[in-house]
Amino acid sequence: MRVEIWSDIACPWCYVGKARFEKALAAFPHRDEVEVVHRSFELDPGRAKGDVESVLSMLTRKYGMSEAQAEAGEDNLGAQAAAEGLDYRTRGRDHGNTFDMHRLLHLAKEHGRQDELIQILYRANFAEERSVFAEGDERLVELAVEAGLDADRTRAVLADPEAYADAVRADEREAARLGATGVPFFVLDRTYGVSGAQPAEVFTQALTQAWGEQTPLKPVDQQDAEACGPDGCAVPRQG
């Protein structure tokens, strides 16, 4: 079974939701047969690279909150993260464009390191003092290397703005086609969708239901025909 997760590194509920999903997956009897793929979704796609501002400033400007309301929201998120065993800095974080991070996640997918990189990016953005937005490409290179990617290859991708750009945009178009207007958004076997950072119990129910309703292939009426199998290919005898 495949689970696709649309998310953004700038999304705190994606950080929390991933932990809750993984708690459910760890207890799922068929967890070793579940493939998890991370898909791209930008919450702020119009923001220019290099346009960085504090999270509290972004919240007050974008959502019309007072500073006290924004701080209360961050405190609530910190408590929710702590309940899942996650570190979360409620003050001093910043916000910026995540497109390059999504491009690197597609690079990481090719090398089987996607989950490692997204978790490292989440940790760096939500728990560490150093910014993933303000320090430039070398900060992303450092984090990619920690996830197991090659430094020179990572630099080459970051230097080419079109590298994996189509893959990011394709994910975002697919999210729109599936009706996702926010993240995190979980799709199980292209049959069930789960929106938001739901409790682990909801993910357990979704995994169980999706697994139980998997439909085996139904053969159509057909004649015997030659085919290849584990023992090789049958060769018709002549005459």
C-alpha positions in Angstrom: 0.0 0.0 0.0 1.2 3.5 -0.8 0.6 6.6 1.4 1.3 9.9 -0.2 1.8 12.9 2.1 1.5 16.5 0.7 3.2 18.9 3.1 5.4 22.0 3.4 8.4 22.5 5.5 7.0 25.8 6.7 3.8 24.1 8.0 3.9 23.3 11.7 0.9 21.1 11.5 2.8 19.0 8.9 5.6 18.6 11.4 3.1 17.4 14.1 1.0 15.4 11.7 3.9 13.4 10.4 4.7 12.4 14.0 1.1 11.3 14.6 1.0 9.4 11.4 4.2 7.6 12.1 2.9 6.6 15.6 0.0 4.9 13.9 2.2 3.4 11.2 4.6 1.9 13.8 1.8 0.0 15.4 0.2 -1.1 12.1 0.6 -4.9 11.5 1.4 -4.4 7.8 3.8 -1.4 8.3 6.6 -3.1 6.3 4.3 -3.3 3.3 3.5 0.4 3.3 5.4 2.8 1.1 5.4 6.4 2.2 6.0 9.1 -0.4 6.3 12.8 0.4 4.8 15.2 -2.1 5.3 19.0 -2.5 2.9 21.7 -1.5 3.9 25.4 -1.0 1.9 27.4 1.5 3.5 30.7 0.2 4.5 30.0 -3.4 4.5 33.7 -4.3 7.2 34.6 -1.8 10.5 35.5 -3.5 13.6 33.6 -2.5 15.4 35.7 0.0 12.3 37.3 1.3 12.5 36.3 4.9 10.5 37.6 7.9 9.7 36.5 11.4 6.9 33.9 11.9 5.1 36.3 14.3 5.3 39.1 11.8 4.0 36.8 9.0 1.1 35.7 11.2 0.0 39.2 12.1 0.3 40.5 8.6 -1.3 37.5 6.7 -4.0 36.6 9.1 -4.8 39.9 10.8 -3.9 38.6 14.2 -2.7 40.7 17.1 0.8 39.9 18.3 -0.7 38.4 21.4 -2.9 36.1 19.4 0.1 35.0 17.2 2.1 34.2 20.3 -0.7 32.3 21.8 -1.0 30.3 18.6 2.7 29.5 18.7 2.5 28.4 22.3 -0.4 26.1 21.5 1.6 24.6 18.6 4.6 24.1 21.0 2.4 22.2 23.4 1.0 20.0 20.6 4.5 19.3 19.3 5.8 18.5 22.8 2.9 16.0 23.3 4.3 14.1 20.3 7.9 14.2 21.6 8.9 17.0 19.2 11.0 20.1 20.0 9.5 23.4 18.9 10.7 26.9 19.3 7.7 29.1 19.9 9.8 32.4 19.5 12.4 33.6 17.2 11.7 31.4 14.1 11.5 32.9 10.6 9.5 32.2 7.5 10.5 32.1 3.8 10.3 30.4 0.4 10.4 26.6 0.5 10.7 25.8 -3.2 14.4 24.9 -3.1 13.7 22.5 -0.2 11.0 20.8 -2.2 13.4 20.4 -5.1 15.9 18.8 -2.8 13.3 16.4 -1.5 12.8 15.2 -5.0 16.6 14.7 -5.3 16.5 12.8 -2.0 13.6 10.6 -3.3 15.8 9.4 -6.1 18.4 8.3 -3.6 16.0 6.7 -1.1 16.7 9.5 1.5 13.5 11.5 1.3 12.1 10.7 4.7 15.5 11.4 6.3 15.7 14.8 4.6 12.2 16.0 5.4 12.6 15.1 9.0 15.9 16.9 9.2 14.4 20.0 7.5 11.5 20.0 9.9 13.8 19.8 12.9 16.0 22.5 11.5 13.1 24.8 10.9 11.0 24.2 14.0 13.5 23.3 16.7 16.9 24.8 15.9 18.1 28.4 16.3 19.8 28.6 12.9 17.6 29.6 10.0 16.9 27.4 7.0 15.9 30.5 5.1 18.3 33.3 6.0 21.7 31.5 5.8 21.6 30.7 2.0 22.2 27.6 0.1 25.1 26.3 2.2 22.7 25.7 5.1 20.6 23.5 2.9 23.7 21.7 1.6 24.7 21.0 5.2 21.3 19.5 6.0 21.2 17.5 2.8 24.6 16.0 3.6 23.3 15.1 7.1 20.5 13.2 5.3 23.0 11.2 3.3 23.1 13.2 0.0 26.2 14.3 -1.9 27.3 17.9 -1.2 28.4 18.6 -4.8 25.2 17.1 -6.3 23.1 19.1 -3.8 25.0 22.4 -4.8 24.4 21.6 -8.5 20.7 21.2 -7.9 20.4 24.5 -5.9 22.5 26.3 -8.6 20.0 25.2 -11.3 16.6 26.7 -10.6 14.9 24.3 -13.1 16.3 21.1 -11.5 13.3 19.2 -10.2 11.1 22.2 -10.6 8.8 20.4 -12.8 8.5 17.6 -10.3 7.5 20.1 -7.6 4.9 21.7 -9.8 3.5 18.3 -10.8 3.0 17.4 -7.2 1.2 20.7 -6.6 -1.1 20.3 -9.7 -1.9 16.8 -8.4 -2.8 18.1 -5.0 -5.2 20.6 -6.6 -6.7 17.8 -8.7 -7.3 15.7 -5.6 -9.0 18.7 -3.9 -6.3 19.5 -1.4 -6.5 23.1 -0.3 -4.2 22.8 2.7 -1.7 20.5 4.3 -0.9 18.0 5.6 -2.9 15.9 3.3 -2.6 12.2 3.3 -3.7 9.9 0.5 -3.9 6.2 1.0 -3.8 4.1 -2.1 -5.5 6.9 -4.1 -8.7 5.8 -2.3 -8.9 7.5 1.0 -7.9 11.1 1.9 -7.1 12.4 5.4 -6.8 16.1 5.9 -4.9 17.8 8.7 -2.8 16.7 11.7 -5.4 14.1 12.9 -4.9 12.1 16.1 -2.9 8.8 15.7 -6.2 6.9 16.1 -7.6 8.4 13.0 -4.6 7.4 11.0 -4.8 3.9 12.5 -8.4 3.6 11.3 -7.6 4.9 7.8 -4.7 2.5 7.4 -6.8 -0.4 8.6 -9.7 0.5 6.3 -7.5 1.1 3.2 -5.7 -2.2 3.8 -8.9 -4.2 4.2 -10.4 -2.8 1.1 -7.6 -3.5 -1.2 -9.1 -5.3 -4.3 -7.1 -8.1 -5.9 -7.0 -8.2 -9.7 -9.9 -10.0 -11.3 -8.9 -11.9 -14.4 -11.1 -11.6 -17.5 -12.2 -14.7 -19.5 -9.1 -15.6 -21.6 -7.4 -18.4 -23.4 -4.1 -19.9 -22.3 -1.2 -18.1 -23.8 2.5 -18.1 -23.6 4.1 -16.1 -20.8 7.4 -15.8 -18.9 7.7 -16.8 -15.3 10.2 -17.4 -12.6 11.3 -20.6 -14.3 11.9 -18.8 -17.6 9.9 -18.5 -20.8 8.3 -21.4 -22.6 9.6 -22.0 -26.1 7.0 -23.5 -28.5 8.1 -26.9 -29.9 8.4 -27.2 -33.6 6.5 -29.9 -35.4 
